[in-house]
Every structure is written in structure tokens, then in C-alpha cells.
Amino acid sequence: MTSLLGKLLPLFSGPRKVEDLFTEAVARLFERRPELCVGWLRSEELIPSGEEDDKVHPRVASQKWLGTLGQQDKASRVDHQIEVQSSTADEPEGGGVVADVVLVESKVGSREGKEQLRHYAEHLHHMRTYRSKTLLYITRGYDPKERSEVISGADDVCFEQRRWRDFYRFLQGVEKDVLVEEVMAFMEEQGMGRDYRFSADDIIALLGLPRALDILEETIDTEVREVLARFAGNKPKRASANLMQEIRADEQETFDLVVFSSKNFLAFPLPRPRMPERTLTP
């Protein structure tokens, strides 16, 4: 079932249409549920904690143009600028209002532009009125950055990296409404809600895999192998070293691969139209 955001996606254009749509959706979520914005920033330690929730007020701007600085040859546009104002009226010094700022650059399938993050860090460095200044680079895939290169010359800026799956896990623990559910559904559709951490059940299953392969190899004895080989028109091959090899079709046939164990396989011709070339992964 396609989410509402998924249905709206074809109305967007350009290589960043997923990022642009998702950026606006998250901004709207934070505007409607400001406690989620503050809770997420605090859970990821992107802003200081301590103030009571009713004294903390976030303001979210999406697709924020930052202009140019120094040697920058073009203006920068960050996905989110989040300003969090906190009241400190109960402090002995008399209190007042302090503010923290977080610039969020999101990537969903694309890569960082030339010196893009460093430019954002420079802009943060020139924002003098904030208590803390954080640049968050949040991505769907793995895209590590060197902190020293990003904040070179901007030592008062904190640089953090996260994955969108971290945000998805945060949303799993909050009170749901229609907007939260739509954002989560869209994240699942776009591969941002997958958890690649091994669970205890996964470890147990992996421990039993070698035994299962041994049983399978023992079950398919010589007689069965010969029958399958005659059906396939080829002989069983040893191919533990080249399971990554691309399996290609001949002039009329496409082959499926049947793996009997980590060392043996048979390829069977299937009478169907040629499909795009594909690569086996272990």
C-alpha cells in the first residue's frame, strides 16, 4: 500500500524529489508536533538538555537559503534550520532567553555537493548569538565524513552524523497520529526505516546455517545430482570462489541459480524472456 507522500512523489521533479518531499514532510511534522522536534534533538544530544519542556520552543525553516560567505562562489541552501529557544527565567542571574541552532543536511540517494558541508559550517561559525551550533548530516546510506575537514576554521561548530533509520526508531516510540504514520510509511517505502542491526534471533539463525547447508548437501546425493544435471543439461560445478560472477543468458535462455551448499550449485535454463543482467550477492 502506497503512502500519501508516495502518491504525491510523482508530482515532484528533479533528481532530489524524494529529498525535497521528505524535507517538507519532516518540517511539517516538527511544526505540528514541536515536542517531537525537541525530543529527537535531545535524544541525539544535538542540543543541551535541562530546561523544562514548556520553556523550550523550536522554530523550523525548510529549504533555507544562507547566502554566500568569503570565498564561496554560490549561495547555500540547507534542508532544515532549527532554532530552539529556551527560557532561563529561573536561573539566579535573572534568566532570559538563550537559543541553540541546528542545521540539518539530508541525503536520500544523493551525495554531498562540493564542499557543501564545509560551507554550512562556515555559516554556523558566523552565527554569533547562539549558545550552541550544530551541523547534522543525516543520510539514508553510509556516507562517512571527516569532522576535521568539515569544520576546518569553525571550531565552535559541532558536527554530527546520523542515519535516517535512527529517526525512524525514534518515531517508533512516540505517540502516533496520522502525520507520524504517513512519515513512517514513506520512510519504509524509501528504505529509510530498515534496521540492519542483528537481533538475538538473527544470531541464532546464523549459528544454525552451516549445519543446515551440510544437511542439504548430504540430502542431495549423487543420484539426485545426476538427475538434476540431466535436466539442466550441465554438470554440477564447484564455484565457491565465484558466486559473485555474473550469470548471463545465452542467445535464447536465461539461467536461474540453485545453490546446494556454499561450494556447489547447478544452473537451470528457464524458458522465459531475457531479463536485465544481474549480479549475485552472497
WOMO-V718788 format. One record per pair of residues at least 24 apart in sequence whose C-alpha atoms are under 8 Angstrom apart, sorted by the first residue. I is the first residue (numbers start at 1). J is the second residue. D is the distance in whole Angstrom. If there is no record, write none. Layout:
BEGIN
[[I J D] [I J D]]
END
This chain:
BEGIN
[[2 186 8] [2 189 8] [3 182 6] [3 185 6] [3 186 6] [4 182 7] [4 186 8] [5 182 7] [5 183 8] [5 186 6] [6 186 6] [6 189 8] [16 110 7] [18 108 7] [19 106 7] [19 107 7] [19 108 6] [23 62 7] [23 63 8] [23 79 6] [23 80 7] [23 106 8] [24 62 7] [25 183 7] [26 183 7] [27 60 6] [27 61 7] [27 62 6] [27 80 7] [29 179 7] [29 180 7] [30 60 7] [31 59 8] [31 60 7] [34 58 6] [36 174 8] [38 84 8] [40 167 8] [40 170 7] [46 102 7] [46 134 7] [46 160 8] [47 100 7] [47 101 8] [47 102 8] [47 132 7] [47 134 8] [48 132 8] [51 86 7] [51 87 8] [51 88 8] [55 86 6] [55 87 5] [55 88 8] [56 84 7] [56 85 6] [56 86 4] [56 87 7] [57 84 6] [57 85 5] [57 86 6] [58 82 7] [58 83 6] [58 84 4] [58 85 6] [59 83 5] [59 84 6] [66 123 7] [69 122 8] [69 123 7] [72 119 7] [76 116 8] [76 119 7] [76 120 7] [78 103 7] [78 104 7] [78 105 6] [78 120 8] [79 103 8] [79 104 6] [79 105 5] [79 106 6] [80 104 5] [80 105 7] [98 130 7] [98 131 6] [99 129 8] [99 130 5] [99 131 6] [99 132 8] [100 130 5] [100 131 5] [100 132 5] [100 133 6] [101 130 7] [101 132 6] [101 133 5] [101 134 6] [102 133 6] [102 134 5] [102 135 6] [102 136 7] [103 134 6] [103 135 5] [103 136 6] [104 135 6] [104 136 5] [104 137 6] [104 138 7] [105 135 8] [105 136 6] [105 137 5] [105 138 6] [106 137 6] [106 138 5] [106 139 6] [107 137 8] [107 138 6] [107 139 5] [107 140 6] [108 139 6] [108 140 5] [108 141 7] [109 140 7] [109 141 7] [115 150 8] [117 150 6] [118 149 7] [118 150 5] [118 151 6] [118 152 7] [121 150 7] [121 151 6] [121 154 6] [121 157 7] [122 151 8] [122 153 8] [122 154 6] [124 154 8] [124 157 7] [125 154 5] [125 155 8] [125 156 7] [125 157 6] [132 157 8] [133 157 5] [133 158 6] [134 158 5] [134 159 6] [134 160 7] [135 159 5] [135 160 6] [136 160 5] [136 161 6] [136 162 7] [137 161 5] [137 162 6] [138 162 5] [138 163 5] [138 164 6] [139 163 5] [139 164 6] [140 164 5] [140 165 7] [140 191 7] [140 192 6] [164 192 6] [164 193 7] [165 192 5] [165 193 5] [165 194 6] [165 195 7] [168 192 7] [168 193 6] [169 193 8] [213 260 7] [213 261 5] [213 262 7] [214 261 7] [216 260 7] [216 261 7] [217 260 6] [217 261 6] [220 260 8] [228 266 8] [229 266 7] [231 268 8] [232 266 8] [232 267 7] [232 268 5] [232 269 6] [233 268 8] [234 266 8] [234 267 8] [235 266 7] [236 264 7] [236 265 6] [236 266 5] [237 264 6] [237 265 6] [237 266 7] [238 263 6] [238 264 5] [238 265 7] [239 263 6] [239 264 6] [239 265 7] [240 264 7] [243 280 7] [243 281 7] [243 282 7] [244 279 7] [244 280 5] [244 281 6] [244 282 7] [245 279 7] [245 280 7] [246 277 8] [246 278 6] [246 279 5] [246 280 7] [247 277 8] [247 278 7] [247 279 7] [247 280 8] [248 277 7] [248 278 8] [249 274 7]]
END
